[in-house]
Each structure stands twice: as structure tokens, then as C-alpha cells.
Amino acid sequence: MSGSGVHLNDEIFPPTFRCEAPGLDAAEWAARNRPSIEELLREHGVVLMRGFGVGGVEAFEAVAASLVSRLYGDYGDLPHEKDADRVYKSTPYPARQSILFHHESSHMPQWPRRQFFCCLQPSAKGGATPIVDGRRVWAGLPEDLRARFEEHGIRYVRNFIPGLDVGWEQMFGTSDRAEVEERCRAQGVECEWRPDGVLRTVQTAPAVVRHPDTGEKVFFNQLFLHHTACLEPSVLEVMRSLFGDDESAYPRSASFGDGSPIGDDTVARLWSLYDALAQRFTWERGDVVVIDNMLVSHGRDPFEGERKIIVAMGDMVTRAALTGGAMAR
């Protein structure tokens, strides 16, 4: 391990590089030790850098940029940090609620291979980040579910309803409907404009992929963030009062790729498996976490007090580029 004053503990979760050398340049160190970080990511899917004194957007962006060929600056689902084109705020979700397990943008035509998080302010209570290895999820699925998910994938329906989800203008970064339609067409995404001006998109994505490096099958999707069974009872009641039983009118919904429903019992079974496999860690100020988004899913526990986590992502992967061998089917 190059770089004096940094010690690796790979017997804890996540494997942790702890810096005990004040003033060490975190980005420079990360660049020099990228092969070791990549090796740990292939095995564990997540690495923690602790004690490097990363205390702001600029320093965090430099660390993230040192570990990818290119950072991504056009992600519409998260708001940008002020004056930062390639760093985002974390999901603006109520502190009292959990963010459910997901692989970032796995339902989209492209997604980040690497995702980075930096803790500028740990919460007073709660707020841990749970991680689940998608290889272990796949191994834990019964054969009948494996077959259905592998054969059909998941069909995601999204309605960009202002106040209930991000608006389509924010998501696509434009107010030009024709441009949105062209981009959807190029990516194989169905889209239509509802009479009220809301954009509806429909796309079918694999539920399982093969990892580009290891060839292992990974359960890789955003089912929990889209399936109506995962809504809190009070939220589900509101949705039903607004849209009735037509789940395709909800902000988000999901089914098997052939249109057949994914039963609530199946979602509950999956959630039980994820919950059993989840590993958590508690944030400290200045922590930087690197994840292989194609190996592990992540979430967020409820918390109390102020909490500020910033996000970066890079080395985007397109679904089309993987059809030559990395997709499971």
C-alpha cells in the first residue's frame, strides 16, 4: 500500500482506509492507490475512506474524479450542490422515512458504475447507510422467482407529477417537449403526454445483469422505489384517493416486463431477504464512501437532527453497451 500514514482494515464492514497523516492530499492518495481500491470493490462492492479531512464539495469532487475516467453532471433525479456541476445533494426525502434499497438508475438506459458519498454533517441519531450485495440477493432467490425476473425483467411506469415527483423539466434538463420525445425515442423509452401536461414514461429493464468484471449474476434494479407495495400506508391511501386503483397513474409503479403484476407477497419476500443481508455503517464527518453500483444496492435509515451527505457518480454504463455479454439473458 503506497502512502504512509494510511492503514487498511478489511476485516470490518465496509473495508476501511484510515488516514492518520494530517495534511495528506486525499485525491492524490486515492489516485495512487486506485488499483487497491478497485480490488476491494470487486470483492466487497464498497470502500470507506476515513480521516482524510475531506470537508467540502471541492475536495470531495477531486477525490471522486481521481477514481473514475469521468464524473457525470447531467443527473436529473438529484439537485446539484450550489456552484457544483458534478456534485449533488442527497435525495431530499423526509428524515423520518427510510430510503429503500436500490442500484442507482438501474431502471434507466444508463447508470453510474461508480457512486461516491461524502459526509459533511453526520446526523445526531440514525441515518446509517445500509448496503446489500446483489450477488447474494440473486443467490438467495428461489428458482421460480429467478426464472421470472430473468426472463421478463421489470416494467417501470413513471408519471412526472409536480409535487409528487420531480418535474419532467428538471429530470430532462429542458422545457422542450420535442427534445424530451427525441431523447426517449433514442433510448428506447416509451413516452406520452397526459391531458394535464404530465409526462408518462414506460420502459422495461433487466432485473438481473452480469457484472462486467466478474461475470457474476447480480439482482440489479429499482423495484422497491417503484412498486406500490413499498409505499407507506398513509401515502398509499392518498394515492388511491387521487388515482383510484389505476396504479399506472401513480407517480411510480412496477410490474414484470410482460405486464403481469409483481405480487405484494413477492415484494415482501424480497424485502425480507434484503433486510437479512443488509450491512450498515455509521457516518463520521469527512467520510468518503465509494461503491460499485453494479454490485451493491444502498439505502438510508431514518434519522434525527441535521444530516448532510453529498453525492457524485461517474463512469456511466449504457444498457446497450452491455447487451454484448454482461446482461444475464
C-alpha positions as CSV (number, residue, x, y, z in Angstrom):
1,M,0.0,0.0,0.0
2,S,1.6,3.2,-1.2
3,G,1.2,6.3,1.0
4,S,2.5,6.3,4.6
5,G,0.1,7.0,7.4
6,V,-2.9,5.2,5.8
7,H,-3.9,1.8,7.2
8,L,-6.4,-0.7,5.7
9,N,-8.8,-2.7,7.9
10,D,-10.5,-5.2,5.6
11,E,-11.9,-7.3,8.5
12,I,-14.7,-4.8,9.2
13,F,-17.6,-3.5,7.1
14,P,-17.1,-1.7,4.9
15,P,-13.3,-2.3,4.4
16,T,-11.8,1.0,5.6
17,F,-8.7,3.0,4.7
18,R,-8.0,5.1,7.8
19,C,-5.7,8.1,7.4
20,E,-3.5,9.1,10.3
21,A,-1.3,11.5,8.4
22,P,-2.5,15.1,8.8
23,G,-2.4,17.1,5.6
24,L,-2.3,14.1,3.3
25,D,-3.9,15.0,-0.1
26,A,-6.9,12.7,-0.3
27,A,-7.3,12.9,-4.1
28,E,-3.6,12.3,-4.8
29,W,-3.6,9.4,-2.4
30,A,-6.7,7.9,-4.0
31,A,-5.3,8.2,-7.5
32,R,-2.0,6.4,-6.4
33,N,-3.9,3.6,-4.7
34,R,-6.7,3.2,-7.2
35,P,-5.7,-0.4,-8.1
36,S,-6.1,-1.4,-4.4
37,I,-9.4,0.3,-4.1
38,E,-10.7,-1.3,-7.3
39,E,-9.6,-4.8,-6.0
40,L,-11.6,-4.2,-2.8
41,L,-14.6,-3.0,-4.7
42,R,-14.7,-6.2,-6.8
43,E,-14.8,-8.3,-3.7
44,H,-17.0,-6.2,-1.4
45,G,-18.7,-3.6,-3.6
46,V,-17.9,-0.7,-1.1
47,V,-14.9,1.0,0.4
48,L,-14.7,3.7,3.1
49,M,-12.0,6.4,3.3
50,R,-12.0,7.8,6.8
51,G,-9.8,10.5,8.4
52,F,-8.7,12.2,5.2
53,G,-10.2,15.5,6.1
54,V,-12.5,15.8,3.2
55,G,-14.6,18.7,4.4
56,G,-16.2,20.3,1.3
57,V,-17.5,20.0,-2.2
58,E,-14.3,20.8,-4.0
59,A,-12.2,18.3,-2.1
60,F,-14.8,15.6,-2.5
61,E,-15.1,16.2,-6.2
62,A,-11.4,15.9,-6.5
63,V,-11.3,12.5,-4.7
64,A,-14.2,11.2,-6.8
65,A,-12.6,12.4,-10.1
66,S,-9.4,10.6,-9.2
67,L,-11.2,7.2,-9.2
68,V,-13.1,7.4,-12.4
69,S,-12.4,8.4,-16.0
70,R,-15.2,10.9,-15.9
71,L,-17.7,12.3,-13.4
72,Y,-21.4,12.7,-14.6
73,G,-23.0,16.1,-14.4
74,D,-26.4,15.6,-16.0
75,Y,-28.3,13.5,-13.5
76,G,-31.9,14.9,-13.3
77,D,-33.2,13.0,-10.2
78,L,-31.0,14.9,-7.7
79,P,-30.4,18.6,-7.2
80,H,-26.9,19.9,-7.7
81,E,-24.9,21.3,-4.9
82,K,-24.5,25.1,-5.2
83,D,-21.9,26.0,-7.8
84,A,-21.0,22.4,-8.4
85,D,-21.8,20.9,-11.8
86,R,-20.7,17.3,-10.9
87,V,-21.7,17.1,-7.2
88,Y,-25.3,16.6,-6.0
89,K,-27.3,16.9,-2.8
90,S,-28.5,13.6,-1.5
91,T,-32.1,12.6,-2.1
92,P,-34.4,15.2,-0.5
93,Y,-36.6,12.7,1.4
94,P,-38.2,13.1,4.8
95,A,-35.8,12.3,7.6
96,R,-38.3,10.1,9.4
97,Q,-38.6,7.7,6.5
98,S,-36.2,5.1,5.1
99,I,-34.9,5.3,1.5
100,L,-35.3,1.8,0.2
101,F,-32.6,-0.3,-1.3
102,H,-31.8,0.5,-4.9
103,H,-29.0,0.4,-7.5
104,E,-28.8,4.0,-8.8
105,S,-30.6,4.5,-12.1
106,S,-30.7,0.7,-12.7
107,H,-34.2,1.2,-14.3
108,M,-32.7,3.7,-16.8
109,P,-30.9,3.2,-20.2
110,Q,-27.7,4.3,-18.4
111,W,-26.4,4.2,-14.9
112,P,-23.2,5.0,-12.9
113,R,-20.7,2.3,-12.5
114,R,-19.2,4.2,-9.5
115,Q,-21.1,6.2,-6.9
116,F,-19.5,8.3,-4.2
117,F,-20.9,9.7,-1.0
118,C,-19.2,12.2,1.4
119,C,-20.4,13.1,4.9
120,L,-20.3,16.8,5.7
121,Q,-22.6,16.6,8.7
122,P,-23.5,13.3,10.4
123,S,-26.9,13.1,12.0
124,A,-27.3,13.2,15.8
125,K,-29.2,9.9,15.7
126,G,-29.8,7.3,13.0
127,G,-29.1,7.9,9.3
128,A,-26.9,4.9,8.7
129,T,-26.4,3.7,5.1
130,P,-27.4,0.0,4.6
131,I,-25.7,-1.9,1.8
132,V,-26.8,-5.2,0.2
133,D,-24.7,-7.2,-2.2
134,G,-26.8,-8.0,-5.3
135,R,-24.9,-11.3,-5.9
136,R,-26.1,-12.5,-2.5
137,V,-29.6,-11.5,-3.3
138,W,-29.6,-13.4,-6.5
139,A,-28.1,-16.5,-4.7
140,G,-30.9,-16.2,-2.1
141,L,-33.8,-16.1,-4.6
142,P,-35.9,-19.2,-5.1
143,E,-35.6,-20.7,-8.6
144,D,-39.1,-19.8,-9.7
145,L,-38.6,-16.1,-9.0
146,R,-35.1,-16.2,-10.6
147,A,-36.7,-17.5,-13.8
148,R,-39.5,-14.9,-13.9
149,F,-37.2,-11.9,-13.2
150,E,-34.5,-13.2,-15.6
151,E,-37.0,-13.9,-18.4
152,H,-39.2,-10.8,-18.2
153,G,-37.3,-8.1,-16.4
154,I,-39.2,-5.2,-14.8
155,R,-41.5,-2.7,-16.5
156,Y,-41.3,0.7,-14.9
157,V,-44.0,3.3,-15.3
158,R,-43.3,6.9,-14.2
159,N,-45.5,9.9,-14.2
160,F,-43.7,13.2,-13.5
161,I,-46.3,14.8,-11.4
162,P,-45.3,18.2,-9.9
163,G,-45.3,18.0,-6.1
164,L,-45.3,14.2,-6.1
165,D,-42.1,13.6,-8.0
166,V,-39.6,15.7,-9.8
167,G,-41.0,17.5,-12.8
168,W,-40.0,16.4,-16.3
169,E,-38.2,19.7,-17.0
170,Q,-35.9,19.0,-14.1
171,M,-35.4,15.4,-15.0
172,F,-34.5,16.1,-18.6
173,G,-33.0,19.5,-18.1
174,T,-35.1,21.1,-20.8
175,S,-38.6,22.6,-21.3
176,D,-38.7,21.5,-24.9
177,R,-41.2,18.6,-25.3
178,A,-39.8,17.7,-28.7
179,E,-36.3,17.2,-27.2
180,V,-37.7,15.0,-24.5
181,E,-39.5,12.9,-27.0
182,E,-36.4,12.5,-29.2
183,R,-34.3,11.5,-26.2
184,C,-36.8,9.0,-25.1
185,R,-37.0,7.6,-28.6
186,A,-33.3,7.3,-28.9
187,Q,-33.1,5.4,-25.5
188,G,-36.0,3.0,-26.3
189,V,-38.3,4.6,-23.7
190,E,-42.0,5.0,-24.4
191,C,-43.3,8.4,-23.5
192,E,-46.7,10.2,-23.8
193,W,-48.1,13.5,-22.6
194,R,-51.2,13.2,-20.5
195,P,-54.0,15.7,-21.0
196,D,-52.9,17.5,-17.8
197,G,-49.4,18.0,-19.3
198,V,-47.8,15.4,-17.1
199,L,-45.2,13.2,-18.9
200,R,-45.5,9.5,-18.6
201,T,-42.6,7.2,-19.4
202,V,-42.7,3.4,-19.7
203,Q,-39.6,1.2,-20.0
204,T,-38.6,-2.4,-19.5
205,A,-35.2,-3.1,-18.0
206,P,-33.4,-6.2,-16.9
207,A,-33.9,-7.3,-13.2
208,V,-30.5,-9.1,-13.3
209,V,-27.2,-8.4,-15.0
210,R,-23.8,-10.0,-15.2
211,H,-21.1,-7.9,-13.7
212,P,-18.8,-6.6,-16.4
213,D,-15.6,-7.6,-14.5
214,T,-16.5,-10.8,-12.6
215,G,-19.3,-12.2,-14.9
216,E,-21.3,-12.9,-11.8
217,K,-25.1,-12.5,-11.8
218,V,-26.4,-9.6,-9.8
219,F,-30.0,-8.8,-8.9
220,F,-29.9,-5.2,-10.2
221,N,-33.0,-3.0,-10.2
222,Q,-35.1,-0.3,-8.5
223,L,-38.1,-2.4,-7.7
224,F,-38.6,-1.1,-4.1
225,L,-38.5,2.5,-5.2
226,H,-41.3,1.9,-7.8
227,H,-43.6,-0.8,-6.5
228,T,-46.7,0.4,-4.8
229,A,-46.4,-2.2,-2.1
230,C,-43.5,-0.2,-0.7
231,L,-45.4,2.9,-0.2
232,E,-46.2,3.9,3.4
233,P,-49.9,3.1,4.2
234,S,-50.8,6.8,4.6
235,V,-49.1,7.6,1.2
236,L,-50.8,4.7,-0.5
237,E,-54.2,5.9,0.9
238,V,-53.5,9.3,-0.7
239,M,-52.5,7.8,-4.0
240,R,-55.8,5.8,-4.0
241,S,-57.8,8.8,-3.2
242,L,-56.2,10.7,-6.1
243,F,-55.9,7.9,-8.7
244,G,-58.2,5.1,-7.6
245,D,-57.0,1.6,-8.4
246,D,-55.1,2.6,-11.6
247,E,-51.6,2.1,-10.4
248,S,-50.2,3.2,-13.8
249,A,-51.4,6.7,-12.9
250,Y,-49.3,6.8,-9.7
251,P,-46.0,8.7,-9.8
252,R,-44.2,5.3,-9.9
253,S,-45.2,1.7,-10.4
254,A,-43.7,-1.6,-11.5
255,S,-44.7,-4.9,-12.9
256,F,-42.9,-7.8,-14.7
257,G,-41.8,-6.9,-18.2
258,D,-44.6,-8.8,-19.8
259,G,-47.1,-6.6,-17.9
260,S,-48.1,-9.2,-15.3
261,P,-48.2,-8.0,-11.7
262,I,-45.4,-8.5,-9.3
263,G,-47.4,-9.5,-6.3
264,D,-47.2,-7.8,-2.9
265,D,-46.2,-11.1,-1.4
266,T,-43.2,-11.3,-3.8
267,V,-42.1,-7.8,-2.8
268,A,-42.5,-8.8,0.9
269,R,-40.4,-11.9,0.3
270,L,-37.7,-9.9,-1.4
271,W,-37.7,-7.2,1.3
272,S,-37.2,-9.9,4.0
273,L,-34.2,-11.2,2.0
274,Y,-32.7,-7.7,1.7
275,D,-33.2,-7.0,5.3
276,A,-31.5,-10.2,6.3
277,L,-28.5,-9.4,4.1
278,A,-28.1,-5.7,4.9
279,Q,-24.9,-4.4,6.4
280,R,-24.8,-0.9,7.9
281,F,-22.2,1.6,8.9
282,T,-22.4,4.9,10.8
283,W,-21.1,8.1,9.2
284,E,-18.4,10.3,10.6
285,R,-17.7,13.8,9.4
286,G,-15.3,13.8,6.4
287,D,-16.0,10.1,5.4
288,V,-15.9,9.3,1.7
289,V,-17.6,6.1,0.5
290,V,-17.0,4.5,-2.9
291,I,-19.5,1.9,-4.1
292,D,-19.7,-0.3,-7.2
293,N,-23.2,0.5,-8.1
294,M,-23.5,-2.7,-10.2
295,L,-22.6,-4.9,-7.3
296,V,-24.3,-3.4,-4.3
297,S,-27.6,-1.6,-3.6
298,H,-27.8,1.1,-1.0
299,G,-30.5,2.9,1.1
300,R,-30.8,5.3,4.1
301,D,-32.1,4.7,7.6
302,P,-34.4,7.4,9.2
303,F,-32.5,10.0,11.3
304,E,-32.9,12.9,13.7
305,G,-31.0,16.2,13.6
306,E,-29.1,17.8,10.7
307,R,-27.5,15.5,8.2
308,K,-25.7,16.4,5.0
309,I,-24.4,13.8,2.6
310,I,-23.2,14.9,-0.9
311,V,-23.1,12.6,-3.9
312,A,-21.1,12.1,-7.1
313,M,-21.2,9.5,-9.8
314,G,-19.1,8.5,-12.8
315,D,-18.1,6.0,-15.4
316,M,-21.6,5.7,-16.9
317,V,-22.7,2.4,-18.3
318,T,-25.3,2.1,-21.0
319,R,-27.6,-0.9,-21.3
320,A,-26.9,-1.1,-25.0
321,A,-23.2,-1.5,-24.4
322,L,-23.8,-4.4,-22.1
323,T,-26.0,-6.4,-24.4
324,G,-23.0,-8.0,-25.9
325,G,-22.3,-10.1,-22.8
326,A,-23.0,-8.6,-19.5
327,M,-26.8,-8.9,-19.4
328,A,-28.0,-12.0,-17.7
329,R,-30.2,-13.2,-20.6
